[in-house]
Amino acid sequence: MDAHFLAFDLGAESGRAMSGRLRSGVLDLTEICRFPNEPIREHASMHWDLLRLWREMQRALERLERDVRGLDSIGVDAWGCDYGLLDERGELLGNPYHYRDARTDGLMEAVFARVPRERVYEITGIQFLTFNTLYQLVAAAQSTPRLLDAATGFGTIPDILNYLLTGELRAEYTSATTTQMVDARRRTWAYGLLRDLDLPTHLLPELIEPGAILAGLKSSVARGLEGTPVVAPSCHDTGSAVASVPAYGARAFLSSGTWSLLGTEVPRPIINKAALDANFTNEGGVCGTTRLLKNIAGLWLLQSCRRGWARDGHHYEYAELMDAAGDDRYAFTSLFDPDDPVFLHPSDMARTIAQYCHRTGQPEPSGPASYTRAILESLAFKYRVVLDALQALTGIPITDVQIVGGGSRNRLLNQFTADATGRAVTAGPIEATALGNIGMQMLATGAVGTIAEARRIIAHSFPTERFEPAAADRWAAQYRRFLDYVELTCV
């Protein structure tokens, strides 16, 4: 069989168009183009430039229109939580807000005053994050009610892009669950919860499962590819990443990039007091599964430091920082909880880390190498906290962690993760999100019969690297110290 698929994979820093060809049981992946995804500031607000991203997608399709005879299907995945509104003509009502915009600060408490926190979790099973769509819509109802009144349609970012491709507005389930507006057990919109908060339910489109074929590509988008099936893979990027690997039972997944998403695939949601206390999320998975996971700050911390250093005229490549941070002179000097709220959207990340260390009686990092080491060690320790909690929730000992995504190239963090958690680490595939996107397209178009078959093809086609834990006693001693900072954040 020779089949050709196109995956649009849009992340918080960049977007890519990735071509996948399946030949004789082997999948090849080629990058067609890559483009930046930079937020824009308007007055005091932070937005996404969604129409520019759409234009970049059109350019990729125009290029393929010239260079290929046809595609078997197209799929889109993107980040979660953020959304767009459509007007009566089906056009976008302004640029979508960025999840790091400050308009939702403090709104969770206002929501809980109307609907108890426990009830929100009992219905949705979703981790409490200030930027979940639920709180974004409450913010919109308070600050821009006329904008909501003018809307005729709502969609998460990939839903809106699928609408632009096909003219069909649907809500793909895995992306919808990131909104904290879906009933996790019933797999429907949580209409009662939304009505209790006076949020408009008439805007919500029909929910569809991952792997559904939405419609054919519109001729106005790319005439030469008109009618190509547009598949809703797992439209949430983490959902697509997890679709690429068998991460269940004794194996956890860690999608490593701007965010770290750490969890495991389970057959049904786990919603109980322990899960609520640990603030775990039950996001939709492929083929009827649930992704039980925790959002962790991730390499956003280092990305933000690099941007700050660049503003000061100091430009550091990631490889340069990793080499310097590998020096054991910087080991365990400064530790912090990556999920402390102060790190969500600071104006100067390095200064904020230094202030945290000062406040907790630790030495402040002495330079870029020291900051990088502190970030990587703190992330690795936080992974252990989450893995231990995940193991307690599922009742299954977790012995292996598979790290996927761009962060899987960070060999120093991979080794630290093995050392800090005491678990074997498998790193790769790097392009897990695009591969999972294509894997679900393969399933939707009949190129494979099961998700297990798609995962076997991906594993056969793309190499991984193994990391074994070392220096366990040394890391265990420092872990006890790290737990003090996690407890400080919880308080």
C-alpha positions in Angstrom: 0.0 0.0 0.0 1.2 3.5 -0.9 -0.8 6.2 1.0 -0.1 9.9 1.5 -1.2 12.0 4.4 -0.8 15.6 5.5 -0.6 16.6 9.2 -0.9 20.2 10.3 0.7 20.4 13.8 0.4 23.7 15.5 2.2 24.4 18.8 2.6 27.3 21.1 5.8 28.4 19.4 5.5 27.2 15.8 3.4 25.3 13.3 4.4 22.7 10.7 3.0 21.0 7.8 4.2 17.4 7.8 3.8 14.9 4.9 3.6 11.2 5.8 3.9 8.4 3.3 3.0 4.8 4.1 4.8 2.3 1.9 5.1 -1.4 2.6 4.4 -1.0 6.3 7.0 1.8 6.8 6.0 5.4 7.4 8.2 8.2 6.2 7.8 11.8 7.5 8.8 14.9 5.6 8.5 18.5 6.8 6.8 20.6 4.0 7.2 23.9 5.8 7.5 25.4 9.3 6.3 28.8 10.4 6.5 30.8 13.7 3.5 31.1 16.0 4.0 34.3 17.9 1.5 36.0 20.2 0.5 39.5 19.6 -0.3 42.2 22.2 -3.2 44.6 21.7 -3.4 47.2 24.4 -3.1 45.2 27.6 -4.2 41.9 26.1 -2.4 38.9 24.6 -3.8 37.2 21.5 -3.0 34.6 18.8 -2.8 35.7 15.2 -5.0 32.9 13.9 -5.6 34.3 10.5 -1.9 34.4 9.8 -1.6 30.8 10.9 -4.4 30.0 8.5 -2.6 31.8 5.7 0.5 29.7 6.4 -1.6 26.5 6.1 -3.0 27.7 2.8 0.5 28.3 1.5 1.4 24.7 2.5 -1.7 23.4 0.6 -0.8 25.5 -2.4 2.7 24.0 -2.5 1.3 20.5 -2.3 -1.2 21.3 -4.9 1.7 21.9 -7.3 4.0 19.1 -6.2 1.8 16.0 -5.5 -0.9 14.1 -7.4 -3.2 13.9 -4.4 -3.6 13.2 -0.7 -5.5 10.4 1.1 -6.4 12.8 3.9 -5.6 15.9 5.9 -5.6 16.3 9.7 -5.1 19.2 12.1 -3.9 19.2 15.7 -3.2 22.2 17.9 -2.9 23.3 21.5 -5.8 23.2 23.9 -8.0 25.6 25.9 -8.0 28.6 23.6 -11.0 29.2 21.3 -12.4 31.3 18.6 -15.9 32.8 18.0 -17.7 33.0 14.6 -20.2 35.7 13.6 -23.4 35.2 11.5 -21.3 35.2 8.3 -19.0 32.5 9.6 -16.1 34.8 10.0 -13.8 35.1 13.0 -14.9 37.6 15.7 -11.4 38.9 16.5 -8.2 37.2 17.3 -8.5 34.5 20.0 -7.1 35.2 23.4 -3.8 33.6 24.4 -4.0 31.3 27.4 -1.3 33.3 29.1 -3.4 36.5 29.0 -4.0 37.7 32.5 -7.8 38.2 32.1 -8.5 34.9 33.9 -6.4 35.6 37.0 -8.5 35.0 40.1 -11.6 33.9 38.2 -11.5 30.3 39.4 -12.4 31.5 42.9 -15.3 33.5 41.5 -16.6 30.3 39.7 -16.3 28.2 42.8 -18.4 30.7 44.7 -21.2 29.8 42.3 -20.4 26.1 41.6 -18.3 24.3 44.2 -14.9 23.1 43.0 -15.7 19.5 43.9 -18.8 19.6 41.6 -16.8 21.0 38.7 -14.3 18.2 39.0 -17.0 15.5 39.6 -18.5 16.4 36.3 -15.5 17.2 34.1 -12.5 15.4 35.8 -10.3 18.1 34.4 -7.3 19.7 36.2 -7.8 23.2 37.5 -5.8 25.6 35.5 -6.5 29.4 35.4 -6.6 29.4 31.6 -9.1 26.6 31.0 -11.7 27.6 28.5 -14.4 27.6 31.2 -12.7 30.5 33.0 -11.9 32.2 29.7 -15.6 32.2 28.8 -16.5 33.5 32.3 -14.0 36.3 31.7 -15.5 37.0 28.3 -19.0 37.2 29.8 -17.8 39.7 32.3 -15.6 41.9 30.2 -16.9 41.6 26.6 -20.5 40.4 26.9 -21.6 42.0 23.6 -18.9 40.0 21.8 -20.4 36.8 23.1 -23.9 38.0 22.2 -22.7 38.6 18.6 -21.3 35.1 18.2 -23.1 32.3 16.4 -20.5 29.6 16.8 -17.7 28.5 19.1 -14.7 26.3 18.5 -11.4 25.4 19.9 -8.4 26.4 17.8 -8.3 23.2 15.7 -12.1 23.2 15.4 -11.9 26.7 13.9 -9.2 25.6 11.5 -11.1 22.5 10.4 -14.1 24.8 9.8 -11.9 27.0 7.5 -10.8 23.9 5.6 -14.2 22.3 5.2 -17.0 24.7 6.1 -18.2 22.3 8.8 -18.0 23.3 12.4 -17.7 20.4 14.8 -16.1 19.9 18.2 -13.5 17.1 18.2 -13.7 15.3 21.6 -10.1 15.3 22.8 -9.8 19.0 22.1 -13.2 19.7 23.7 -12.2 18.1 26.9 -9.4 20.6 27.5 -12.1 23.3 27.9 -13.3 21.8 31.3 -16.8 22.0 29.8 -17.3 18.3 28.9 -19.0 15.7 31.1 -16.2 13.1 31.3 -18.4 10.1 32.0 -21.2 10.9 29.5 -18.8 12.2 26.8 -21.2 15.1 26.2 -21.1 18.9 26.8 -21.7 19.6 30.5 -24.8 21.7 29.7 -26.0 21.9 33.3 -22.6 23.2 34.6 -22.5 25.9 31.9 -26.1 27.0 32.5 -25.3 27.3 36.3 -22.6 29.8 35.2 -24.8 31.6 32.8 -22.6 30.7 29.8 -24.2 30.4 26.3 -24.7 26.7 25.4 -26.3 27.4 22.0 -22.8 28.2 20.6 -21.5 24.7 21.2 -21.1 22.5 18.1 -21.8 18.8 17.9 -19.1 16.6 19.5 -17.4 14.1 17.3 -14.9 11.3 18.2 -11.3 11.4 17.1 -10.9 9.6 13.8 -14.1 11.0 12.3 -14.0 12.3 8.7 -15.4 15.9 8.8 -15.9 16.6 5.1 -13.9 17.2 1.9 -11.5 20.1 1.5 -13.2 23.1 0.0 -12.3 24.1 -3.6 -11.7 27.7 -2.5 -8.9 26.5 -0.2 -6.9 24.4 -2.8 -8.7 23.6 -6.0 -6.3 20.9 -7.0 -6.9 19.1 -3.7 -10.7 19.7 -3.6 -12.6 16.9 -1.9 -9.6 15.5 0.0 -11.0 14.0 3.2 -10.3 16.2 6.3 -10.0 13.9 9.3 -10.4 15.0 12.9 -7.4 12.9 14.3 -6.9 13.7 17.9 -7.2 17.5 17.4 -5.5 18.2 20.8 -1.8 18.0 20.2 -1.1 16.0 23.3 -3.8 13.6 22.3 -2.1 13.1 19.0 1.3 12.6 20.6 -0.2 9.9 22.9 -1.9 8.2 19.9 1.5 7.5 18.5 2.8 5.3 21.3 1.4 2.5 23.6 1.5 4.3 26.9 -0.7 2.4 29.3 -0.4 -0.2 32.1 3.2 0.0 33.5 4.3 2.7 31.0 3.6 6.4 31.3 3.9 9.0 28.6 5.7 12.4 28.9 4.9 14.8 26.1 7.8 17.2 26.5 7.9 20.6 25.0 6.7 24.1 26.0 4.5 22.1 28.4 5.2 18.8 30.0 2.2 16.5 29.9 2.8 13.4 32.1 0.3 10.6 32.4 -1.0 7.3 31.1 -3.8 6.0 29.0 -6.7 4.4 30.9 -9.9 2.8 29.7 -12.2 5.2 31.6 -11.9 8.4 33.7 -10.6 8.2 37.2 -12.6 10.8 39.1 -12.4 10.6 42.9 -11.2 12.6 45.9 -7.6 11.4 45.4 -7.6 12.6 41.8 -9.1 15.9 42.8 -6.6 16.5 45.6 -3.8 15.7 43.2 -5.4 17.9 40.6 -5.1 15.3 37.8 -6.9 15.7 34.5 -9.0 13.2 32.6 -8.7 14.3 29.0 -10.2 12.5 26.0 -8.1 9.9 24.3 -8.4 8.0 21.0 -10.6 5.0 20.5 -12.7 5.6 23.6 -9.8 5.9 26.1 -9.0 8.6 28.6 -5.6 10.3 29.2 -5.1 10.6 32.9 -2.4 13.2 33.2 -1.0 16.3 34.8 0.1 19.5 33.1 3.5 20.7 34.2 5.2 23.9 33.3 7.8 22.3 31.0 10.5 23.9 28.9 8.6 27.1 28.8 10.7 28.1 31.8 13.9 27.8 29.8 12.4 29.3 26.6 11.3 32.4 28.7 14.8 32.7 30.2 16.4 32.6 26.7 14.1 35.3 25.5 15.0 37.5 28.4 18.7 36.9 27.9 18.3 37.7 24.2 16.6 41.0 25.1 19.7 41.9 27.1 21.9 41.1 24.1 23.0 37.6 25.1 21.9 34.9 22.6 22.4 31.3 23.7 21.7 28.2 21.7 20.0 25.3 23.5 22.9 23.0 22.8 25.3 25.5 24.3 23.1 25.7 27.5 22.8 22.0 27.8 26.6 21.5 27.5 27.2 24.1 30.2 24.4 22.8 32.5 26.0 19.3 32.4 28.8 20.5 34.6 28.2 19.0 38.1 29.4 22.2 39.7 25.9 23.4 39.3 24.2 20.3 40.7 21.3 20.8 43.1 22.2 24.4 43.9 18.7 25.8 43.3 15.4 23.9 43.1 11.9 25.2 42.7 8.4 23.9 42.0 7.9 24.6 38.2 4.2 24.9 38.8 4.3 27.7 41.3 1.9 30.4 40.0 4.6 33.0 39.9 6.0 31.2 36.8 2.8 31.3 34.7 3.4 34.7 32.9 6.2 36.7 34.5 7.8 39.6 32.7 11.3 38.3 33.5 11.5 34.6 34.1 15.1 34.5 35.3 14.5 37.3 37.8 11.4 35.4 39.0 13.4 32.2 39.5 16.0 34.2 41.4 13.4 35.8 43.6 11.9 32.4 44.4 15.3 31.1 45.4 15.9 34.1 47.6 12.5 33.7 49.2 13.1 30.0 50.0 16.6 30.5 51.4 18.6 29.1 48.5 21.4 30.5 46.5 20.2 32.4 43.4 21.4 30.9 40.1 24.7 32.4 39.1 24.3 32.5 35.3 22.7 30.8 32.3 24.3 27.4 33.0 23.1 27.5 36.6 19.6 28.6 35.6 19.4 25.8 33.0 20.6 23.2 35.5 18.0 24.4 38.1 15.2 24.2 35.6 16.1 20.7 34.3 16.5 19.3 37.8 13.3 20.9 39.1 11.4 19.5 36.1 12.8 16.0 36.7 11.9 16.0 40.4 8.4 17.3 39.5 8.0 14.3 37.2 8.7 12.0 40.1 6.0 13.7 42.2 3.5 13.2 39.4 4.5 9.7 38.6 4.2 8.6 42.2 0.7 10.2 42.3 -0.3 8.6 39.0 0.8 5.2 40.3 -1.3 5.6 43.4 -4.4 6.6 41.4 -4.2 3.7 38.9 -2.9 1.1 41.3 -0.4 -0.1 38.7 3.3 0.2 39.3 4.9 2.4 36.6 8.3 1.1 35.6 8.9 3.0 32.3 8.4 6.5 30.9 8.3 7.2 27.2 9.2 10.8 26.4 7.9 12.1 23.1 7.9 15.4 21.3 10.6 18.0 20.7 11.8 17.8 24.4 12.8 14.1 23.8 15.9 15.4 22.1 17.1 16.9 25.4 19.4 14.1 26.4 20.4 15.8 29.7 16.8 16.2 30.8 16.1 12.6 29.7 18.9 11.3 31.9 17.8 13.5 34.8 14.3 12.2 34.4 15.5 8.6 34.7 17.7 9.5 37.7 15.1 11.5 39.6 12.2 9.1 39.0 14.2 5.8 39.3 12.5 4.6 36.2 13.7 3.6 32.7 13.2 6.3 30.1 12.6 5.7 26.4 13.1 8.9 24.3 11.2 9.3 21.0 9.7 9.6 18.6 10.5 13.3 18.3 7.7 14.0 15.9 5.1 12.1 18.0 2.4 14.6 17.6 2.5 14.6 13.8 2.9 10.8 13.8 -0.2 10.3 16.0 -2.1 12.7 13.8 -1.2 10.7 10.8 -1.8 7.4 12.7 -5.4 8.4 13.2 -5.7 9.5 9.6 -4.5 6.0 8.6 -7.1 4.5 10.9 -9.9 6.8 9.5 -9.1 6.0 5.9 -8.7 2.3 6.3 -4.9 2.2 5.8 -4.7 0.3 9.1 -7.4 -1.6 11.0 -6.6 -0.7 14.6 -4.7 2.0 16.6 -2.4 -0.8 17.8 -1.4 -1.5 14.2 -0.7 2.2 13.6 1.5 2.3 16.7 3.4 -0.7 15.6 4.2 0.9 12.2 5.3 4.1 14.0 7.6 2.1 16.4 9.0 0.2 13.5 9.7 3.3 11.4 11.2 5.7 14.0 14.1 4.9 16.4 14.1 5.6 20.1 16.9 5.9 22.8 17.0 4.3 26.2 18.1 5.9 29.5 18.6 4.0 32.7 18.6 5.6 36.1 21.9 6.3 37.8 23.1 7.9 41.1 19.8 7.0 42.7 20.9 7.7 46.3 22.2 11.2 45.4 19.0 12.1 43.7 16.8 10.6 46.4 18.5 12.7 49.1 17.8 15.9 47.1 14.2 14.8 46.4 13.3 15.2 50.0 14.4 18.8 49.9 12.4 19.4 46.6 9.2 18.1 48.3 9.4 21.0 50.7 9.1 23.5 47.8 6.1 21.5 46.3 4.4 21.7 49.7 5.1 25.5 49.8 3.3 25.9 46.4 0.4 23.8 47.5 -0.1 26.1 50.6 
